[in-house]
């Protein structure tokens, strides 16, 4: 564990900074390095008071709807940072926010995949039901055509009463294209 600075503050408490091995004082309280400390504090203050370089307010928004859009934004930001057009603190914040956005997009993608999987698995169940219905329909159509006799009708009349003034045709009855019936003998 490093030794702490021996310097006492105005309130009597000790400085909490790590001490240099040579004299037991930190770089800020060492009289030999006082000028370096003043310069460092001044540079730190100047850097802190410097305004962050940001984009102009009229810069259009960058679309961020998918991972490609986020990647393009990061690439643009990296190039602006390299050219000195964007402050490193702003670029750091953008990088953090981009990582959060990518996680959100990933979550949305996972939700969409889960929905698609549910639809696909539901489709399999529906396909099974549809197959059953198709088989039932085919079976019913087959039974109906069997009962219909494949479009042919045959009528057998075994006993007919013909009263006075009535007419009857005896024999097979056929129909030709002109619609006239023929065959059989007519009796009155």
For each residue, the residues with C-beta under 8 A, 3 or more apart:
1:
2: 18 19
3: 18 19 21 24
4: 14 15 16 17 18 19
5: 14 15 16 17 18 19 24 25 26 28 29
6: 14 15 19 24 25
7: 14 15 25 26 29
8: 12 13 14 15
9: 12 13 14 15
10:
11:
12: 8 9
13: 8 9
14: 4 5 6 7 8 9
15: 4 5 6 7 8 9 26 28 29
16: 4 5
17: 4 5 26 27 28 29
18: 2 3 4 5 26
19: 2 3 4 5 6 23 24 25 26
20: 23 24 25 26 27 30
21: 3
22:
23: 19 20 30
24: 3 5 6 19 20
25: 5 6 7 19 20 29 30
26: 5 7 15 17 18 19 20 29 30
27: 17 20 30 33 36 37
28: 5 15 17 37
29: 5 7 15 17 25 26
30: 20 23 25 26 27 33 34 37
31: 34
32:
33: 27 30 36 37
34: 30 31 37 38
35: 38 39
36: 27 33 39 40
37: 27 28 30 33 34 40 41
38: 34 35 41 42
39: 35 36 42 43
40: 36 37 43 44
41: 37 38 44 45
42: 38 39 45 46
43: 39 40 46 47
44: 40 41 47 48
45: 41 42 48 49
46: 42 43 49 50
47: 43 44 50
48: 44 45
49: 45 46
50: 46 47
51:
52: 87 89 90
53: 84 85 86 87 90
54: 86 87 90
55: 59 80 85 86
56: 59
57:
58:
59: 55 56
60:
61:
62: 69 72 73 76
63: 69
64: 69 70 73 101
65: 69
66: 69 70 105
67: 70 71 102 105
68: 71 72
69: 62 63 64 65 66 72 73
70: 64 66 67 73 74 98 101 102 105
71: 67 68 74 75
72: 62 68 69 75 76
73: 62 64 69 70 76 77 94 98
74: 70 71 77 78 94 95 98
75: 71 72 78 79
76: 62 72 73 79 80
77: 73 74 80 81 86 91 94 95
78: 74 75 81 82 91
79: 75 76 82 83
80: 55 76 77 83 85 86 91
81: 77 78 84 85 86 88 91
82: 78 79
83: 79 80
84: 53 81
85: 53 55 80 81
86: 53 54 55 77 80 81 90 91
87: 52 53 54 90 91
88: 81 91 92
89: 52 92 93
90: 52 53 54 86 87 93 94
91: 77 78 80 81 86 87 88 94 95
92: 88 89 95 96
93: 89 90 96 97
94: 73 74 77 90 91 97 98
95: 74 77 91 92 98 99
96: 92 93 99 100
97: 93 94 100 101
98: 70 73 74 94 95 101 102
99: 95 96 102 103
100: 96 97 103 104
101: 64 70 97 98 104 105
102: 67 70 98 99 105 106
103: 99 100 106 107
104: 100 101 107 108
105: 66 67 70 101 102 108 109
106: 102 103 109 110
107: 103 104 110 111
108: 104 105 111 112
109: 105 106 112 113
110: 106 107 113 114
111: 107 108 114 115
112: 108 109 115 116
113: 109 110 116 117
114: 110 111 117 118
115: 111 112 118 119
116: 112 113 119 120
117: 113 114 120 121
118: 114 115 121 122
119: 115 116 122 123
120: 116 117 123 124
121: 117 118 124 125
122: 118 119 125 126
123: 119 120 126 127
124: 120 121 127 128
125: 121 122 128 129
126: 122 123 129 130
127: 123 124 130 131
128: 124 125 131 132
129: 125 126 132 133
130: 126 127 133 134
131: 127 128 134 135
132: 128 129 135 136
133: 129 130 136 137
134: 130 131 137 138
135: 131 132 138 139
136: 132 133 139 140
137: 133 134 140 141
138: 134 135 141 142
139: 135 136 142 143
140: 136 137 143 144
141: 137 138 144 145
142: 138 139 145 146
143: 139 140 146 147
144: 140 141 147 148
145: 141 142 148 150
146: 142 143 149
147: 143 144
148: 144 145 151
149: 146 152 153 154
150: 145
151: 148
152: 149
153: 149
154: 149
155:
156:
157: 160
158:
159:
160: 157 168
161:
162: 166 167 168 187
163: 166
164:
165: 188
166: 162 163 188
167: 162 186 187 188
168: 160 162 186 187
169: 173 181 183 184 185 186
170: 184 185 186 187
171: 183 184 185
172: 183 184
173: 169 181 182 183 184
174: 181 182 183
175: 179 180 181
176: 179 180 182
177:
178:
179: 175 176
180: 175 176
181: 169 173 174 175
182: 173 174 176
183: 169 171 172 173 174
184: 169 170 171 172 173
185: 169 170 171
186: 167 168 169 170
187: 162 167 168 170
188: 165 166 167
